[in-house]
Amino acid sequence: MKSSRENKTGRPDLALLALVLALAVFGLVILFSASAYNGSVRFHDAAYYFKKQLFATALGMAAMYVVSRMDYHFFVMLAPGAYLCSMAFSTLVLFVGREINGSKRWLDLGPLSFQPSEFAKVAVILFLAWQIGKTKSDTSGIWFMCRTMLTLLPIVGLVGSNNLSTAVIILGIGVLLVFASNPKYLQFIGMGGAGLAFVAVFLAAESYRLERLAIWRNPEKYEKGFQTIQGLYAIGSGGLFGRGLGNSLQKLGFVPEAQNDMIFSIICEELGLVGAGCLIVIFGLLLWRLCVISMHSRDLEGALVSAGIMGHMAIQVILNISVVTNTIPNTGITLPFVSYGGTSVVFLLAEMGLALSVSSHRK
C-alpha cells in the first residue's frame, strides 16, 4: 500500500501548460489564415475550417483538464481495453470507413467524424507503459524487446493498411519506449537493421510507395510533385520575416489543402524564417518539459507515459517539417496543434492532460 506521502499530488507543470496553450492559440490563428481561401471557395465561409477546429480545440481543452485532474494510473489500468478498442475501430474503418481524398480513415458518428488512428497512438502509449510496467523479467533481454514489439504488429498492420504515416509513428513510439526501459544499447543495432529491412519490404509491396520515392528525388518530373514544389516556393518567398500574417499567395489554390499537411510552408511564407524558427523553439521547449516530467516521474509507468508522449510529438513534428521541406518523401503527416484535424487536436490535448497528471504526481 502506498503511503500518504506517495499519494499526495502537487501542482501540474505550469510551463508545459503554458506551452500547450500557446501552441493551441497559434494553431487557431494560422489555421484561419491558411484555410480562409479554401473555406470561401468550397463552403462560402472563410471561417468554416476555423470554426470546426475551434470546437474541437474547446473539446480537447475540456478533455485535457479532466484527464489532468485524474491519476494517470487509472488510464494505465484501462490500457489493455483501450488497445483492443483501437484494433476494433481500425478494423471497422476498413469496412465501413468514409473515404476522403482517396484514403479511408474516418468513421462517421452522426454529425461528427472520428479518426481511429489518432486514438490508436494514445492507446499504444498507455498499453506499452502498462505492459513494460508489469514485466517481471529483465527488460534488457532480446526476448523482452521482441515480445514488446510483436504486440504492436496487429495495430501497425491494421493502421498501416490505409495510413502508413501513423503506422510509422506507432512503431517509433514502440522503439523509443523499449529503448527508454532498456539499460543496454548494442541490441538496438540489430533492431535498427530489422526495421530497415521491414521498411524496404513494405515500400516494395505497393507501387505507389515506390512512386513517392521517385517524386521525392525529382518532383519536377511528376504531376504529383506539384504540391511539394509549391510548398517550397512558399518557403522561399517568405524570406526572413515573411509577407505578413494573412498575406500568403501560395494558399490561394497553389498549395493544395494548405490547411492540412503543408501548413508549415504557409507559416514560412507569412511569418518568415523568424516565425517558423519561433514555432520550432516552442515545440523544442515542449519536448524538453515532457523529458523533465519523465525523468522526475514517481514510477516507471509515469516515466514511460511521458516518454511516449514526447516521442509521439517529436516524431510527428520532425516528419512533418521534413516532408514540407522535401527532406524525406511525402508521408501525409500533420503538424501537431497547427494542421486542421478535429480528432487529432482532441487526442493531442488529452495526451497533454496525461502528461500534466504525471507531473502533478512526480517525486
BAPAMI-485048 format. One line per 5 residues: number of its first residue (from 1); for each residue x, y, z of N, C-alpha, C. Coordinates in steps of 0.02 Angstrom, whole numbers. Layout:
// residues N
NUM = X Y Z X Y Z X Y Z | ...
// end
This chain:
// residues 363
1 = 43 -60 0 0 0 0 44 62 0 | 23 112 -40 63 173 -44 51 216 17 | 103 250 38 97 295 95 60 358 76 | 38 396 127 2 458 112 47 508 76 | 112 505 89 158 549 55 161 533 -19
6 = 162 469 -36 165 448 -106 101 465 -144 | 44 463 -109 -19 477 -141 -33 551 -148 | 7 592 -114 -4 664 -116 11 691 -186 | -34 733 -212 -24 762 -278 -2 835 -270 | 38 857 -318 62 925 -317 33 966 -374
11 = 65 1021 -388 41 1065 -441 66 1039 -509 | 24 1038 -560 47 1016 -626 100 1063 -654 | 135 1040 -704 189 1079 -734 159 1139 -772 | 166 1198 -743 136 1258 -773 172 1279 -837 | 236 1265 -842 273 1281 -903 245 1240 -962
16 = 233 1176 -950 203 1134 -1002 134 1160 -1021 | 94 1177 -972 27 1203 -986 30 1267 -1027 | 76 1312 -1010 82 1375 -1048 103 1362 -1120 | 149 1314 -1131 171 1298 -1198 114 1267 -1240 | 75 1224 -1209 18 1193 -1244 -33 1246 -1264
21 = -49 1292 -1218 -97 1345 -1233 -70 1390 -1289 | -5 1405 -1287 24 1447 -1340 19 1413 -1408 | 33 1348 -1410 29 1311 -1473 -44 1307 -1499 | -91 1297 -1452 -162 1293 -1472 -186 1359 -1501 | -168 1415 -1469 -189 1481 -1494 -155 1497 -1561
26 = -90 1484 -1564 -54 1495 -1627 -84 1453 -1683 | -99 1390 -1668 -128 1347 -1718 -194 1373 -1745 | -237 1398 -1702 -301 1425 -1724 -292 1487 -1768 | -245 1530 -1749 -233 1592 -1787 -207 1576 -1857 | -156 1534 -1861 -126 1519 -1926 -173 1475 -1968
31 = -214 1434 -1936 -262 1393 -1973 -314 1438 -2006 | -338 1488 -1971 -387 1533 -2001 -357 1568 -2062 | -294 1589 -2056 -262 1622 -2113 -253 1573 -2171 | -229 1513 -2157 -213 1465 -2210 -276 1436 -2244 | -331 1433 -2207 -391 1399 -2233 -445 1447 -2259
36 = -435 1512 -2251 -487 1560 -2270 -506 1554 -2343 | -457 1548 -2388 -472 1544 -2459 -510 1480 -2476 | -486 1423 -2452 -520 1360 -2466 -590 1359 -2437 | -599 1387 -2377 -665 1391 -2348 -713 1433 -2389 | -688 1489 -2415 -730 1533 -2456 -750 1500 -2521
41 = -703 1465 -2553 -716 1434 -2618 -763 1374 -2611 | -751 1332 -2561 -789 1269 -2555 -854 1277 -2518 | -855 1317 -2465 -913 1320 -2421 -942 1391 -2414 | -914 1439 -2452 -936 1509 -2449 -933 1536 -2378 | -883 1514 -2341 -873 1535 -2272 -799 1533 -2257
46 = -768 1592 -2253 -695 1594 -2241 -676 1563 -2175 | -722 1562 -2127 -707 1536 -2060 -731 1464 -2051 | -748 1430 -2105 -776 1362 -2099 -729 1315 -2062 | -667 1309 -2085 -619 1264 -2053 -602 1288 -1983 | -597 1354 -1975 -579 1383 -1910 -632 1366 -1858
51 = -695 1372 -1875 -748 1358 -1826 -749 1285 -1806 | -737 1240 -1853 -736 1169 -1836 -675 1153 -1792 | -619 1185 -1807 -559 1173 -1767 -566 1204 -1698 | -599 1262 -1694 -611 1294 -1630 -654 1251 -1585 | -705 1220 -1613 -748 1174 -1574 -708 1114 -1549
56 = -666 1085 -1593 -625 1027 -1573 -574 1047 -1520 | -546 1107 -1526 -497 1130 -1477 -530 1140 -1409 | -590 1169 -1409 -626 1178 -1345 -641 1110 -1313 | -661 1062 -1354 -674 994 -1329 -610 963 -1302 | -555 974 -1338 -490 947 -1315 -466 979 -1251
61 = -479 1044 -1243 -460 1079 -1181 -498 1051 -1122 | -562 1037 -1133 -602 1006 -1079 -575 937 -1062 | -557 898 -1114 -529 832 -1102 -462 837 -1065 | -421 886 -1084 -356 895 -1051 -365 912 -978 | -413 954 -962 -425 973 -893 -448 913 -851
66 = -496 875 -878 -523 818 -841 -468 766 -830 | -430 750 -884 -378 699 -878 -323 722 -830 | -304 785 -832 -251 810 -789 -270 807 -715 | -335 809 -700 -357 807 -631 -363 736 -603 | -354 686 -647 -360 616 -627 -291 585 -621
71 = -287 530 -584 -225 494 -576 -211 455 -640 | -152 464 -669 -135 431 -732 -135 355 -725 | -127 328 -665 -128 256 -655 -196 227 -676 | -248 267 -668 -315 244 -688 -317 230 -763 | -287 273 -803 -287 264 -876 -239 207 -896
76 = -184 200 -860 -138 144 -875 -173 78 -860 | -214 76 -808 -251 16 -791 -300 -3 -847 | -328 47 -881 -375 34 -935 -341 21 -1002 | -275 21 -1004 -237 17 -1066 -253 -45 -1108 | -256 -106 -1079 -271 -164 -1121 -338 -158 -1158
81 = -389 -133 -1122 -454 -123 -1154 -450 -70 -1208 | -413 -16 -1196 -406 37 -1246 -370 11 -1308 | -320 -32 -1297 -284 -60 -1354 -329 -105 -1396 | -369 -146 -1364 -416 -189 -1401 -468 -147 -1438 | -491 -93 -1406 -539 -49 -1439 -507 -16 -1501
86 = -444 3 -1496 -411 34 -1553 -406 -14 -1612 | -394 -79 -1597 -392 -128 -1651 -462 -139 -1681 | -513 -138 -1638 -581 -146 -1663 -601 -87 -1708 | -585 -26 -1686 -601 33 -1727 -563 33 -1793 | -499 13 -1790 -458 12 -1850 -483 -41 -1899
91 = -509 -97 -1873 -538 -148 -1916 -603 -124 -1946 | -643 -90 -1906 -708 -65 -1929 -700 -14 -1985 | -649 27 -1981 -640 79 -2032 -623 49 -2100 | -596 -12 -2101 -581 -45 -2164 -644 -64 -2202 | -699 -75 -2165 -761 -99 -2196 -813 -44 -2205
96 = -819 -1 -2155 -873 49 -2159 -845 120 -2153 | -780 128 -2160 -750 194 -2153 -767 240 -2212 | -766 305 -2198 -780 354 -2250 -715 373 -2285 | -718 376 -2351 -659 390 -2391 -656 464 -2409 | -598 496 -2396 -587 566 -2412 -520 571 -2448
101 = -520 601 -2507 -459 610 -2547 -423 544 -2560 | -462 491 -2571 -433 426 -2587 -411 385 -2528 | -420 410 -2467 -399 374 -2407 -459 359 -2363 | -466 297 -2342 -521 276 -2298 -494 273 -2227 | -505 329 -2190 -476 335 -2123 -526 358 -2070
106 = -588 371 -2088 -635 403 -2042 -696 360 -2031 | -722 362 -1970 -786 332 -1953 -835 388 -1938 | -894 382 -1966 -946 432 -1954 -985 416 -1891 | -989 465 -1847 -1027 459 -1785 -1080 513 -1784 | -1134 502 -1822 -1186 553 -1828 -1158 612 -1867
111 = -1164 673 -1839 -1138 732 -1874 -1062 739 -1869 | -1030 699 -1827 -958 703 -1816 -922 646 -1850 | -858 656 -1863 -816 603 -1890 -759 589 -1842 | -736 527 -1842 -686 504 -1793 -632 467 -1831 | -569 484 -1817 -512 451 -1849 -480 402 -1800
116 = -492 337 -1807 -468 288 -1758 -392 287 -1750 | -355 306 -1802 -282 304 -1797 -256 353 -1744 | -292 409 -1732 -270 456 -1681 -280 426 -1611 | -335 390 -1602 -347 355 -1539 -295 300 -1528 | -275 268 -1583 -227 213 -1578 -160 236 -1550
121 = -139 298 -1566 -75 323 -1540 -76 327 -1463 | -130 355 -1436 -137 361 -1363 -142 291 -1332 | -181 247 -1363 -191 180 -1336 -124 142 -1334 | -83 151 -1385 -19 116 -1387 28 141 -1332 | 30 207 -1321 71 235 -1268 52 206 -1200
126 = -13 205 -1185 -37 179 -1121 -25 104 -1116 | -37 68 -1171 -29 -5 -1170 44 -25 -1158 | 90 9 -1192 161 -8 -1182 184 11 -1111 | 159 66 -1085 175 84 -1016 149 31 -968 | 89 6 -980 60 -47 -938 99 -112 -946
131 = 114 -131 -1008 148 -194 -1021 218 -195 -992 | 257 -143 -1005 326 -140 -980 326 -134 -904 | 278 -95 -877 274 -87 -805 258 -152 -769 | 221 -197 -802 202 -260 -772 253 -316 -785 | 304 -301 -825 354 -352 -842 393 -373 -779
136 = 393 -436 -766 427 -462 -707 499 -483 -722 | 513 -496 -786 580 -519 -805 625 -459 -820 | 687 -474 -836 736 -422 -851 718 -387 -917 | 717 -320 -916 698 -283 -976 757 -272 -1023 | 814 -302 -1009 872 -293 -1052 880 -350 -1102
141 = 840 -401 -1097 847 -459 -1141 817 -448 -1210 | 843 -485 -1258 819 -479 -1327 747 -504 -1333 | 730 -553 -1291 662 -579 -1292 612 -526 -1270 | 631 -486 -1221 587 -431 -1199 575 -382 -1257 | 628 -365 -1294 621 -319 -1349 575 -347 -1403
146 = 587 -410 -1421 547 -442 -1474 474 -449 -1453 | 463 -470 -1390 394 -480 -1366 356 -414 -1365 | 389 -362 -1343 356 -297 -1339 338 -271 -1408 | 384 -277 -1456 370 -252 -1524 319 -296 -1560 | 320 -362 -1545 271 -406 -1577 199 -389 -1558
151 = 190 -365 -1497 122 -347 -1475 95 -287 -1514 | 140 -248 -1546 117 -191 -1585 99 -209 -1658 | 122 -267 -1681 112 -284 -1751 38 -284 -1773 | -9 -310 -1731 -79 -308 -1754 -104 -238 -1769 | -92 -190 -1724 -117 -122 -1735 -78 -88 -1791
156 = -13 -103 -1797 27 -74 -1850 1 -98 -1918 | -14 -163 -1923 -40 -190 -1985 -108 -161 -2004 | -152 -154 -1954 -219 -127 -1968 -215 -54 -1988 | -178 -15 -1950 -173 57 -1965 -133 68 -2030 | -79 30 -2039 -36 39 -2097 -68 21 -2163
161 = -122 -17 -2162 -156 -36 -2224 -186 24 -2260 | -202 77 -2222 -230 137 -2255 -198 202 -2229 | -149 197 -2184 -119 257 -2155 -47 240 -2135 | -3 240 -2184 66 219 -2172 101 266 -2123 | 88 330 -2127 122 378 -2083 108 365 -2010
166 = 45 351 -1993 29 337 -1923 60 271 -1900 | 63 222 -1945 96 158 -1927 170 170 -1911 | 202 215 -1948 272 231 -1934 279 264 -1866 | 232 309 -1850 234 343 -1785 225 292 -1728 | 179 245 -1736 167 195 -1684 229 152 -1674
171 = 261 131 -1729 323 93 -1723 377 134 -1688 | 381 197 -1706 431 241 -1674 420 247 -1599 | 356 254 -1579 340 258 -1507 362 193 -1472 | 348 136 -1505 368 72 -1475 443 66 -1466 | 481 85 -1517 554 82 -1513 580 128 -1457
176 = 552 188 -1453 575 236 -1403 562 210 -1332 | 503 181 -1320 488 158 -1253 528 96 -1234 | 541 52 -1283 585 -5 -1269 656 20 -1253 | 678 71 -1291 744 100 -1279 748 132 -1210 | 695 168 -1190 694 202 -1126 695 154 -1067
181 = 668 94 -1076 664 45 -1021 721 -6 -1023 | 765 0 -1074 819 -50 -1083 886 -18 -1065 | 923 -47 -1018 987 -17 -998 1043 -29 -1047 | 1033 -72 -1097 1086 -87 -1145 1069 -57 -1213 | 1121 -43 -1253 1111 -8 -1316 1131 -49 -1377
186 = 1176 -96 -1370 1202 -134 -1426 1147 -171 -1463 | 1097 -195 -1425 1043 -234 -1456 1002 -193 -1506 | 1004 -127 -1500 964 -86 -1545 993 -81 -1614 | 1056 -101 -1622 1085 -104 -1689 1049 -157 -1730 | 1037 -215 -1699 1000 -268 -1733 928 -248 -1746
191 = 898 -214 -1698 829 -191 -1708 825 -141 -1766 | 875 -97 -1770 876 -49 -1824 883 -82 -1892 | 926 -134 -1896 932 -171 -1959 868 -205 -1978 | 835 -237 -1929 772 -270 -1943 719 -220 -1965 | 720 -160 -1934 672 -108 -1952 682 -84 -2023
196 = 745 -74 -2043 759 -52 -2111 737 -105 -2162 | 748 -168 -2146 726 -222 -2191 650 -223 -2197 | 616 -213 -2141 543 -212 -2142 517 -154 -2185 | 548 -95 -2177 527 -37 -2216 539 -48 -2290 | 595 -80 -2308 610 -93 -2379 558 -139 -2410
201 = 540 -193 -2374 489 -239 -2399 421 -204 -2403 | 406 -164 -2352 341 -130 -2351 335 -81 -2409 | 388 -45 -2425 387 2 -2481 380 -33 -2548 | 414 -90 -2554 413 -126 -2617 347 -163 -2629 | 307 -171 -2577 244 -209 -2584 193 -172 -2626
206 = 195 -105 -2628 147 -66 -2665 184 -18 -2711 | 162 -14 -2775 197 27 -2824 193 101 -2808 | 136 124 -2778 129 195 -2765 179 219 -2713 | 202 173 -2669 252 193 -2619 320 204 -2652 | 337 163 -2701 399 174 -2739 393 237 -2781
211 = 332 252 -2805 322 313 -2843 336 375 -2801 | 318 371 -2736 331 428 -2692 406 440 -2686 | 445 387 -2684 518 395 -2682 544 430 -2744 | 516 412 -2802 537 443 -2865 517 517 -2866 | 457 533 -2841 435 603 -2839 479 643 -2792
216 = 498 613 -2736 541 647 -2688 609 665 -2719 | 636 620 -2758 702 631 -2788 699 684 -2843 | 644 686 -2880 639 734 -2935 566 756 -2943 | 541 800 -2901 470 819 -2904 450 854 -2968 | 498 887 -3002 480 923 -3064 457 877 -3120
221 = 476 814 -3117 460 768 -3171 390 738 -3167 | 358 746 -3108 294 712 -3097 240 762 -3080 | 180 747 -3105 123 791 -3090 108 793 -3015 | 118 736 -2980 105 733 -2909 156 771 -2867 | 210 794 -2899 259 834 -2864 240 908 -2859
226 = 181 925 -2887 158 995 -2887 153 1023 -2817 | 125 984 -2771 116 1008 -2702 183 1023 -2669 | 231 978 -2679 297 988 -2650 330 1051 -2677 | 327 1061 -2743 359 1119 -2774 327 1184 -2749 | 260 1185 -2747 226 1246 -2725 241 1261 -2651
231 = 248 1208 -2611 266 1218 -2541 335 1248 -2534 | 382 1225 -2576 450 1253 -2574 450 1325 -2599 | 408 1341 -2648 401 1410 -2669 378 1454 -2611 | 330 1429 -2573 303 1467 -2516 358 1479 -2464 | 397 1427 -2450 451 1434 -2400 502 1485 -2424
236 = 522 1480 -2487 573 1525 -2514 550 1598 -2518 | 486 1609 -2534 462 1677 -2543 451 1713 -2476 | 450 1675 -2421 439 1707 -2356 498 1747 -2331 | 558 1728 -2351 617 1765 -2330 628 1761 -2255 | 656 1814 -2227 673 1815 -2157 613 1830 -2112
241 = 572 1878 -2132 516 1899 -2090 447 1886 -2121 | 444 1859 -2181 381 1840 -2211 342 1897 -2243 | 289 1879 -2278 245 1928 -2310 197 1962 -2262 | 189 1933 -2203 141 1958 -2155 82 1910 -2147 | 55 1907 -2087 1 1861 -2072 -59 1876 -2117
246 = -83 1824 -2152 -140 1830 -2197 -122 1849 -2268 | -59 1861 -2283 -39 1885 -2349 -7 1832 -2393 | -16 1769 -2377 13 1716 -2418 -21 1715 -2487 | 20 1704 -2538 -6 1696 -2606 -15 1622 -2624 | 29 1580 -2597 27 1509 -2614 -36 1474 -2587
251 = -66 1500 -2535 -127 1469 -2508 -187 1481 -2553 | -180 1524 -2604 -236 1541 -2648 -243 1489 -2703 | -243 1426 -2683 -254 1371 -2731 -190 1341 -2758 | -132 1369 -2744 -70 1342 -2770 -46 1283 -2729 | -47 1290 -2662 -31 1234 -2618 -96 1198 -2602
256 = -106 1137 -2628 -169 1101 -2616 -178 1086 -2541 | -239 1096 -2516 -254 1081 -2446 -204 1115 -2399 | -197 1181 -2408 -145 1218 -2370 -155 1213 -2295 | -217 1200 -2273 -230 1198 -2200 -212 1130 -2169 | -191 1083 -2210 -176 1016 -2184 -101 1004 -2177
261 = -75 955 -2213 -6 934 -2204 45 989 -2220 | 29 1034 -2268 77 1083 -2292 72 1150 -2257 | 40 1153 -2201 29 1218 -2168 94 1250 -2145 | 146 1210 -2134 210 1239 -2113 239 1283 -2168 | 226 1266 -2231 250 1308 -2286 215 1376 -2286
266 = 152 1378 -2267 116 1442 -2262 142 1483 -2203 | 160 1449 -2149 191 1484 -2092 256 1517 -2114 | 296 1481 -2152 360 1509 -2176 347 1568 -2223 | 296 1564 -2265 283 1618 -2312 257 1680 -2276 | 213 1672 -2228 181 1729 -2195 223 1758 -2138
271 = 258 1715 -2101 296 1737 -2043 371 1732 -2053 | 393 1704 -2108 463 1701 -2125 503 1652 -2083 | 568 1654 -2092 612 1609 -2055 608 1621 -1980 | 599 1684 -1961 595 1701 -1890 534 1670 -1858 | 476 1677 -1890 414 1649 -1862 416 1573 -1859
276 = 441 1542 -1914 446 1469 -1915 496 1445 -1862 | 551 1483 -1854 600 1465 -1803 572 1469 -1733 | 531 1521 -1720 500 1528 -1654 454 1469 -1639 | 416 1447 -1691 372 1389 -1682 412 1327 -1665 | 467 1317 -1699 510 1258 -1686 539 1262 -1615
281 = 556 1322 -1593 582 1330 -1525 529 1311 -1474 | 466 1331 -1486 411 1314 -1440 402 1238 -1437 | 404 1206 -1495 400 1133 -1496 459 1102 -1458 | 518 1130 -1466 576 1105 -1430 569 1112 -1355 | 542 1169 -1333 530 1179 -1261 478 1130 -1235
286 = 427 1117 -1276 376 1068 -1256 406 999 -1246 | 449 978 -1292 482 913 -1285 528 912 -1224 | 561 968 -1210 604 972 -1151 564 964 -1087 | 507 996 -1082 466 989 -1022 441 918 -1014 | 422 886 -1069 399 816 -1066 457 771 -1043
291 = 517 786 -1066 576 747 -1045 588 756 -970 | 583 818 -946 593 831 -875 541 795 -833 | 478 796 -855 424 762 -819 438 687 -817 | 461 659 -872 476 588 -874 532 570 -826 | 584 611 -824 642 597 -781 625 603 -707
296 = 576 645 -690 558 656 -621 494 619 -601 | 472 574 -643 411 537 -627 422 492 -567 | 368 479 -531 371 439 -470 387 366 -485 | 362 340 -541 371 269 -555 383 259 -630 | 396 196 -648 412 178 -717 353 193 -764
301 = 292 179 -742 234 190 -785 227 263 -803 | 235 308 -754 231 379 -768 286 402 -815 | 347 376 -804 403 394 -847 391 372 -919 | 363 312 -928 350 287 -995 294 324 -1029 | 242 343 -992 187 382 -1021 213 448 -1048
306 = 252 483 -1007 280 548 -1028 329 539 -1086 | 371 488 -1083 418 475 -1137 382 457 -1202 | 327 419 -1197 289 401 -1256 257 462 -1289 | 230 507 -1248 201 569 -1274 255 612 -1306 | 312 616 -1274 368 654 -1302 390 625 -1369
311 = 395 558 -1373 413 525 -1435 363 538 -1491 | 299 534 -1473 246 547 -1522 252 617 -1550 | 259 666 -1506 265 736 -1528 327 746 -1571 | 384 720 -1548 447 730 -1583 445 699 -1653 | 421 637 -1658 419 603 -1722 373 641 -1771
316 = 315 662 -1747 267 694 -1791 291 762 -1815 | 320 801 -1770 345 867 -1790 403 860 -1839 | 451 816 -1824 509 808 -1867 489 783 -1936 | 444 734 -1939 423 706 -2003 384 758 -2044 | 339 796 -2012 300 845 -2049 345 899 -2080
321 = 390 926 -2040 435 979 -2066 482 950 -2119 | 503 889 -2110 547 856 -2160 510 846 -2226 | 446 828 -2223 407 819 -2284 397 886 -2320 | 378 938 -2282 365 1003 -2312 427 1031 -2345 | 485 1020 -2316 548 1045 -2344 578 995 -2394
326 = 542 941 -2410 563 889 -2457 628 855 -2436 | 638 850 -2370 696 814 -2344 684 739 -2348 | 621 718 -2340 601 648 -2346 541 644 -2393 | 524 584 -2418 464 578 -2461 400 596 -2424 | 350 617 -2462 286 637 -2434 252 578 -2399
331 = 233 588 -2335 202 534 -2297 134 554 -2269 | 112 615 -2281 46 636 -2258 39 642 -2183 | 88 673 -2150 86 682 -2077 70 754 -2060 | 24 765 -2014 4 832 -1995 51 862 -1944 | 49 929 -1937 89 964 -1888 47 971 -1824
336 = 69 943 -1768 28 943 -1706 6 1013 -1686 | -58 1018 -1666 -90 1079 -1641 -100 1133 -1695 | -72 1124 -1754 -74 1177 -1805 -115 1155 -1866 | -102 1096 -1893 -139 1071 -1951 -212 1060 -1933 | -255 1065 -1984 -326 1054 -1974 -339 980 -1960
341 = -381 967 -1911 -399 898 -1893 -428 895 -1823 | -493 886 -1819 -526 887 -1754 -506 830 -1709 | -506 769 -1736 -488 711 -1695 -417 717 -1669 | -372 741 -1713 -302 748 -1694 -293 795 -1635 | -324 854 -1638 -313 903 -1585 -345 881 -1519
346 = -402 845 -1523 -434 821 -1462 -389 771 -1426 | -361 724 -1463 -320 673 -1430 -251 700 -1412 | -226 749 -1450 -163 780 -1430 -170 816 -1363 | -225 853 -1355 -236 888 -1292 -250 839 -1235 | -283 783 -1250 -292 731 -1199 -225 702 -1177
351 = -179 693 -1225 -112 670 -1208 -77 720 -1162 | -85 785 -1177 -54 835 -1134 -84 833 -1064 | -149 816 -1059 -180 806 -994 -147 749 -956 | -131 695 -991 -95 639 -960 -27 661 -934 | 9 700 -975 75 724 -953 69 770 -892
356 = 17 811 -891 6 855 -833 -11 814 -771 | -48 760 -781 -64 716 -724 -1 684 -696 | 44 661 -741 107 632 -718 148 684 -681 | 148 746 -707 189 799 -675 163 817 -605 | 99 810 -595 71 826 -529 82 770 -478
361 = 104 712 -502 120 655 -457 194 640 -455 | 235 687 -478 308 673 -481 339 674 -412 | 401 651 -409 437 650 -345 455 720 -323
// end
